[in-house]
């Protein structure tokens, strides 16, 4: 299965930025570019990230250093969200295994 990528030139045109701007974001590590054959571009998740970067800069006037901090916080919150979901699922499984329906008080 080949992954679907959006070519850099198309992404630049749709976001109304130059390919040089996108290359700068890549060099700063804000987005990841992938290559499929001779085409360099972005996976859909990276396009969403690019849209966020451009929006932070254009709409909110955030400089690239601020954008980097925002993206780090968003990434960290996403990681915490996934961990919390995993812990909640583990807790549900533990509670489902408790056939008696009662919770031990630890004195058993």
Secondary structure, 3 states (H helix, E strand, C coil): CCCCCEEHHHHHHHHCCCHHHHHHHHHCCCCCCEEECCEEEECHHHHHHHHHHHHHHHHHCCCHHHHHHHHHHHHHHHHHHHHHHHHHHHHHHHHHHCCCCCCCCCCC
